[in-house]
Amino acid sequence: MPSEYNRQRIRLVSERKEPQPKGRYVLYWMQAYRRFDRNHSLDIALEWSGLLRLPLVVFEGVRFDYPWANRRLHRFFLDGMQVNRAKAKQLGINYWPWVGTPADNGRGWMKRLADEAALVVTDDYPCAVVPGHIRALARQTQT
């Protein structure tokens, strides 16, 4: 169980109270706080990874078909993903970046990743598409 300080900042969004016993990794779904430093969600995921003795997987994706999608935002995300890939390599963390295309809009990706995870941690961000993404994943998976 995470430290007392961290427990105060956790909000459960699924009915499951314990990690999935057959999970292969702890999944951190990087949605809003797209950085490897000063990232509370990543800290929680790392703590759970250590407690469960499972590898951490950081998944960061960019879709092209959401409201407010534009070249400026995508350039920002893609540049950040380059930085995150280098930082993850330096830290020895599994980093799985993904960029959508017209042929692959990402539907089903998170469910498949979550189904293999012992636990999913993500950013609690009240704006844009993030709350809907979190609710949808909680409905689709038991993790």
C-alpha positions as CSV (number, residue, x, y, z in Angstrom):
1,M,0.0,0.0,0.0
2,P,1.4,3.5,-0.8
3,S,2.6,5.8,1.9
4,E,0.1,7.8,3.9
5,Y,1.0,11.0,2.0
6,N,0.3,9.3,-1.3
7,R,-2.9,7.6,-0.1
8,Q,-4.4,11.0,0.6
9,R,-4.1,11.9,-3.1
10,I,-5.6,8.7,-4.6
11,R,-9.1,8.5,-6.0
12,L,-10.3,5.1,-7.0
13,V,-12.4,5.0,-10.2
14,S,-13.2,1.3,-10.4
15,E,-14.9,-1.1,-8.0
16,R,-11.7,-3.2,-7.6
17,K,-9.9,-2.4,-4.4
18,E,-6.9,-4.7,-4.8
19,P,-4.4,-5.2,-7.7
20,Q,-5.2,-7.9,-10.3
21,P,-3.3,-10.9,-9.0
22,K,-2.4,-12.2,-12.4
23,G,-1.3,-8.8,-13.8
24,R,2.1,-8.7,-15.6
25,Y,2.9,-5.1,-14.9
26,V,1.8,-1.8,-13.3
27,L,0.5,0.5,-16.0
28,Y,0.9,4.2,-15.8
29,W,-1.4,5.9,-18.4
30,M,0.3,9.2,-19.0
31,Q,-2.5,11.6,-20.2
32,A,-2.1,15.0,-18.7
33,Y,1.1,15.2,-16.7
34,R,3.4,14.4,-19.6
35,R,6.8,14.4,-17.9
36,F,9.0,12.1,-15.8
37,D,9.9,14.6,-13.1
38,R,7.6,16.2,-10.5
39,N,4.8,13.8,-11.5
40,H,2.7,12.6,-8.6
41,S,0.9,10.0,-10.7
42,L,4.2,8.5,-11.9
43,D,5.4,8.5,-8.3
44,I,2.3,6.4,-7.3
45,A,2.8,4.0,-10.2
46,L,6.5,3.6,-9.3
47,E,5.6,2.9,-5.6
48,W,3.0,0.3,-6.6
49,S,5.5,-1.3,-9.0
50,G,8.0,-1.7,-6.2
51,L,5.4,-3.0,-3.7
52,L,4.0,-5.6,-6.2
53,R,7.5,-6.4,-7.6
54,L,6.3,-5.9,-11.1
55,P,7.7,-3.9,-13.9
56,L,6.3,-0.5,-14.6
57,V,5.0,0.3,-18.0
58,V,4.4,4.0,-19.0
59,F,2.0,4.3,-21.9
60,E,1.7,7.8,-23.5
61,G,-0.5,8.1,-26.6
62,V,-1.6,10.8,-28.9
63,R,-4.7,10.5,-31.0
64,F,-5.6,12.8,-33.9
65,D,-9.4,12.7,-33.6
66,Y,-10.2,14.6,-30.4
67,P,-11.7,18.0,-29.9
68,W,-9.1,20.8,-30.0
69,A,-6.6,18.6,-32.0
70,N,-4.2,20.8,-33.9
71,R,-0.6,20.9,-35.2
72,R,0.7,23.1,-32.4
73,L,-0.5,20.7,-29.6
74,H,0.7,17.7,-31.5
75,R,4.1,19.2,-32.0
76,F,4.2,19.8,-28.3
77,F,3.2,16.3,-27.5
78,L,5.6,14.7,-30.0
79,D,8.5,16.8,-28.8
80,G,7.7,15.8,-25.2
81,M,7.5,12.2,-26.2
82,Q,11.1,12.4,-27.5
83,V,12.2,13.8,-24.2
84,N,10.2,11.2,-22.3
85,R,11.7,8.3,-24.3
86,A,15.2,9.5,-23.4
87,K,14.4,10.0,-19.8
88,A,12.7,6.6,-19.5
89,K,15.7,4.9,-21.0
90,Q,18.0,6.8,-18.6
91,L,15.8,5.6,-15.6
92,G,15.3,2.1,-16.9
93,I,11.6,2.4,-17.2
94,N,9.5,0.7,-19.9
95,Y,8.0,3.5,-22.0
96,W,5.5,2.7,-24.7
97,P,4.7,5.8,-26.8
98,W,1.9,5.6,-29.4
99,V,0.8,8.0,-32.1
100,G,-2.5,7.5,-33.8
101,T,-3.0,7.4,-37.6
102,P,-6.1,7.3,-39.8
103,A,-5.7,3.5,-40.0
104,D,-5.3,3.1,-36.2
105,N,-7.2,5.6,-34.0
106,G,-6.3,3.7,-30.8
107,R,-9.8,2.3,-30.0
108,G,-9.3,-0.7,-27.7
109,W,-5.6,0.0,-26.9
110,M,-6.1,1.0,-23.3
111,K,-8.5,-1.9,-22.5
112,R,-6.0,-4.4,-23.9
113,L,-3.1,-2.9,-21.9
114,A,-5.2,-2.6,-18.7
115,D,-6.4,-6.2,-19.0
116,E,-2.7,-7.3,-18.8
117,A,-2.0,-5.0,-15.8
118,A,-2.1,-5.7,-12.1
119,L,-3.0,-2.0,-11.6
120,V,-3.6,1.1,-13.7
121,V,-2.6,4.5,-12.5
122,T,-3.4,7.6,-14.4
123,D,-3.6,11.4,-14.0
124,D,-6.6,12.8,-12.2
125,Y,-7.2,15.8,-14.5
126,P,-10.6,17.5,-14.6
127,C,-10.5,19.0,-18.1
128,A,-10.6,18.1,-21.8
129,V,-11.0,14.5,-22.7
130,V,-9.3,13.0,-19.6
131,P,-12.3,12.4,-17.3
132,G,-14.2,10.7,-20.1
133,H,-11.3,8.5,-20.9
134,I,-10.9,7.4,-17.3
135,R,-14.6,6.7,-16.9
136,A,-14.7,4.6,-20.1
137,L,-11.7,2.5,-19.1
138,A,-13.2,1.9,-15.6
139,R,-16.4,0.6,-17.2
140,Q,-14.5,-1.7,-19.7
141,T,-12.0,-3.4,-17.4
142,Q,-11.7,-4.9,-13.9
143,T,-8.2,-3.4,-13.3
